[in-house]
Amino acid sequence: MPLSINLTVFKNFFRSGSAGGIILFACVIISLIIANSPLWKDFEALLATPLGYENSSIHLRYSLQLWINDGLMAIFFLMVGLEIKRELVEGELSSVKKAALPILCAVGGACVPAFIYMMLNKGEPTASGWGIPMATDIAFALAIITLLGKRVPASLKIFLAALAIVDDLMAILVIALFYSSDLHYMNLIYAAGIFLILLLFNRMGIKNLLFYLIPGLLIWYFVHHSGIHATIAGVLTAMTVPTNPTATESPLEKLEHMLLKPVNFIIVPLFALSNTNIHFEPVMLEGLLSPLGLGIIAGLVIGKPVGILLASWIGTKTGIGQLPANAKWIHIVGVGLLAGIGFTMSIFIALLSFIDPFLVAEAKFSILVGSILSGTLGYLLLSRTKNRQQFAN
């Protein structure tokens, strides 16, 4: 009986909406502990272990960390791409009325943090990191708002999810346009040719997922060797997978369901485990007050809620959109703070922004501090706003 009860609790945990966020948080803690223990050098050596195969024609031998960041994270971006396409076809982004406010808020929530960072880092060697505070970590943000349960309107979670999905799309475009270099156009042509074939498969009504996933691997290979970050291949492949606005499960929804648990419980936690290994040095505390640290923290903690609140105000006053049902302005501030949890995407962009290991470590530490502050403030604010009529819009 006790074993049965334990198994039931275990299963219920993994079915809960907050499980992915809790596991992700646990991996962050474990990574930080390892990085500041006698094992940290062994752990770095493990991440540097080369894996794969290469010869004169095929180059697929990389470090374990690169396989996680460029390989496994391409699967993460594949799922993000599937979510974006589903929302565009049948979800919260499927009509102008539904999509207007989340899109406007995502733009405001990306531009204001980037502007704050650029102003603080103008003329500095760290100026290239302007994209770091733009991103929102969907897993963490949704995990926290799920923990709030009925203390916030149900519409607020949908609004945050839609906003975060548009935010991710913007981050993907930023990575593709501004964090790619030394382009090899022949590889891009090969990738584009395969992408066109997948679009043709879609038009032909082919629903077998293998017809999309196997060529998708080739797109990944050529994009990876083109100079554009390989994770973009996941998004491109997702855009070709067939879906429909009906209740019948589409290939896209089938693939999304297949990927949900591996991404939330394995891939994103592995990314956190391998990339949050910050070996703390006393100088890092001073770094929080450097242009880099201040730009990231101010961008996430202040820029995100200000940008989202300002965009919401403009959207409602102009009639472009309306606040989520039963939501008050204070709820929008809380959502803005939760959107300031940059973590996964912010660390990802930080890795692309800097070559200097110290700057990378300082950026990671600042992201960690900014994300913790945003998440804590957002949770506390939202948990205390139920039925406060003085905040009614």
N, C-alpha and C positions, 0 to 999 in steps of 0.2 A: 504493500500500500504506500509506504513512504516514497519508494522509488517511482511509483506511478504518479504520485503528486508532484515530485520533483521534475519528472519529464513533462508534465502538463504545464508547470510554471515555465520551464525552459522553452517549450513550444510557443506559449503565449507571449513570452518576451520577444522572440524572433518575429512574431506576427505583428507586434505593436509598431506604431508609426515612429516611435522614438528610439527603437533598437539600434538602427544604423548610426544615429548620432552618438549614442552612448558608447558603442564599440569604437567609433572614430575617436571619441574623447579619451577612451582607455588606451588606444594605440598612441595618441599624442603623449600621454603621461609615461607610458612604457618607454617610448623613444627618448624622451627627456631624461628619464632615469638612467637608461643605458649610456646616453651621450655624456653623462656626468658621473660615470662610474669607471672603475678600472677596465671595463670591457669596451670603452668607446673606440679605441684604436682597432680592436679586433672586429668590431661592428663595421667600421669604415672600410676595413680590408675586405670584409664579406661583401659589402655593397660594390666594391671595386672589382670583384671577381668576374673575369670575362666568361661569357657564355655564348654559344651559338656556333655558326659555321661560316666560313668564307673561303673563296678561291679567287681565281683571276676574274671571274664574271659575277659572282654573287658575294655580296658583303653583308653578312648577318651575324657578326661577332661583336658583341658589345658588353659593357659591364652590366651587372645585375641591376644597378640603380637606373641605368639608361633603359633597360628593358621594362622596368616598372614605369618610368616617367614617359617614355615614348611608345611603349608597346601596350601595357595594361591600361594606361590612361587613354589610349585610343578607343578602347572598349567603353570606358567611362564617357567619352565624348560621343561615341555611337549612341549610347542610351540618352544622353542629353539631346542629341539630334533627333532621335525618335520622339522624345517628349515635345520638342519644339514643333515638329511636323504634326503630331497628334493635336496639339493645342491650336495650331493654325487651321486644321481641317474640321475639328469637331469640338474644340474646347473653348477656353476663356479668351483665345485670340482669334476665334473663327469669324467674328464680325467686327465691324468698325466700332460699334457701340460698346462691345465687351472689351475689346483690345485697347481702346484709346487711352484710358487712364493708366493701366499697367505699363503700357509702352512709354507714355509720357513720364511716368515716375521712374522707370528704368533709365531713361535718358538723363533725367535730372539727377538721379542717384549715382550715375556714372560720371557725368561731366563736372559736377561740383567737387567731388573728391579729387579728380584729376587736376582740376584748376588749383585747388588748395596745395596739392603736392608740387605742381609746377612753380607756383609762386614761392614756395619755401625752398625749392631746389634749383631755382633759376641760376644758371652759370656754374652750378656745382657738377662734379663728376658723376653724381647720382641722378642727374636730370632725366636719364633714360628710363627711370623706374616709375614714370607717371601713371602707367597702367595698373600698378599694383593695388591701389585702394579702390579701383573701379568695381571689382568683382564681388559677388555674393556667393557664399557657400550654401547651396540648397540644402544639403543633408543636415548641417548644424542648425540653420535657421528654422527649417520645418520641424526638426526634432524638438526645439525649444518651444515653438508655438503649439505643437502637439501636446507637450507636457502641461500647458496651460489649460487644456481641455475646454470646458464650458465657461471658463472665466473670460473668454473673448468670443466675439461673434464668429460663427462658422464661416461666414463669408470672408473673414480676414485671412484665414489660412489659404483659401483659393486665390485671394488677391496677392498674397505674398508669393505663392507658387508661380503664378503668372508673371509677376514682376521679376522673380528670380530667373525664370526661364528666358525672358527677354534680355535680362542682364547677362546671362550666359552667352546668348547669341552675340551680344555686343562684345563680350570678352573674346569670343572666338574670332570675330572680325578684326579686333585689335591685334590679336596674336598673328593672324594671317597677314595683315597689312603692315604692321609696324615692328614685329619681332621676328622677322625672317630676313635672311641675308644670303649673299652668294648664290643666287638662283641659277639652277641648271635647267634650262628651258626644255631640253629634250625629254628629261624625266617628267616635267610638267605636262608635256604633250602626250606622253604615254598614259599618265594618270587621267588626263582629260578624255582621251580616247576610250578608256575603260569606263569612265563615268558616263559617257554618252551611250555606251552599250547597255549599262544598267538602266538608264532612262528608257532605252528601247525595250528592254525586258518588261519594264513597268507598263509601257504603252501596249505591249503585246498581251498583257494580263497574266504574265507568269507570276505565280504566287509561292513557288517553292523557294524557301529562304536560302538554300545553298547557291542558287543562281545569283544572289546578291552578296552573300558573305565571302565566298571564295574569290570572286573578282575584287571584293573589298580589301582582301589581304594584299592583292597586287597593287591596288591604289595606295595602300599604306606604304608598301615598299618604295614605289616611285616617288610619292610625296616626301617620304623620309630622306630620299637621296636628292631631292630637288632644292632643298634649302628652306622650304616652308615647313613649319613644325608638323610632324607626322600625325598628331592627334586630329588635325583637320580632316584627315581621311575618314575618320569615324563619322564626322558630321556629313561629309559628302555621301557616304554610303547610306546613311540613315535617310537622307532626302529622297533616295530612289526606291525605298521599300514601300510596297503598296499599302494603302489604308483606305478606309471608307467612313462616312459619317453615320453609318447605321449601327444597330446593336450587335450585328454579327461580328465575331472576332476576326480582325484583319491580320495579315502577316505582320504588319507593324506592331500591333498590340500583342501578338503572340511572342514576337522577339523581345519586346519591352518586358513582358512578364518573365521571360527566360533570363533576362539580364539583371533584373531588379535585385535579387538576393546576392548573386556573385559580385555585382558592383558595390552594393551597400555594405556587404559583410566581409568582402575579401579585397577588392581592388582599391577602393578609397582608403580603407584602413591600412593597407600595405603602403600606399602612397604616403600616408601620414607617418607611418612607422619609419619609413626610409628617408623622409625629408624634414622631419621635425627634430632630428638628432642634433640639437643645438648645444654645443659644448660651451657652457657659460664661462665668460671671462669678466672680471670686474669692469673692464672698459665698456662692456655692452650696456651697462646701466647709464653711462654717460652718453652712449650712442642713441638712447631714447630721446635725448634733447638735441641731437644733431639734425640737420635739415632732412636727412633720410628718415630718421625715426619719427620726428615731428610730422613730416609729410604723410607718412603712412598712418600713424595713429590719429592725427587730426582729420585726415581724409576719411577714415573708417568711422570714427566715433562722432565727428561733427558733420563732415561733408555728406555722408549718406543720408542721415535723417533730415538735414537742411534741404538737400537736393530733392528728396522724395516729398517732403512737406510742401516745398515751394511749387513743385510740379503739380501736386494734388490741388493746391489752391488755385493755380492758373487753370487747370483742367476743369474744375467745378465752376469757377467764376465765368469762364467763357462758354460753358455748356458743352464742352468736348466730352466730358465724362461725369460720373457721379461717384461718391464714396461708396464702398461696399455696404450692403444692407446692415443696418443696426450699428454701424461703425461711427465713431466720433473722431474728432481731430486728434485727440490724445492717442487713439489707437493707431493713427497714421504715423505719429511720432515714434510709437513703440515698434511698429513694423520697420520704420526707417532705421532704428537702432539695430534690430535683428538683421537687417540687410547689410549692416556694417560688419557682420561676421564674414570676413573675406576668406580666411583660412585656405582651403584647397586651391581655389583658383588664384588667389593672391600669391601664395607660395609658388605656384606654377609659373606665374608671370615673373616673379622675382628671380627664378632660376634662369629665365630667358633674358632678364634685364642686365645682369651683372656677371662678369667673369671672375672678379676678385672674390675669393672664398670668404674673406672677412665681411665684405659688403653683403654677400648672400646671407651669412649668418646673422648679421645685424638686421637685415630686412626681415628674415624669418622671426627673430625675436620681437621686432616691432609689430609684425602681423599678429603674432601670438598675443601680445599685450593688448593691441587694439581690438582684436576679435573677442577676447575675454571681457574687456570693458564694455563693448557694444552688446554682447550677449547678456551679460549680467544686468546692465541698465535696462535693456529692452524687456527682459523677463520681469524685473522688479516693477517697472512702469506698467506693463500690461496686466500683471497679476493684481494690481491695486486700482484698476480703472472700471471695474464692473459696476454698472448702474450709477455712475457719477453724472448726474444730470447737468452739472455745471459745465461739462465739456461737450454738451450736445452741439452738433453743427447747426 
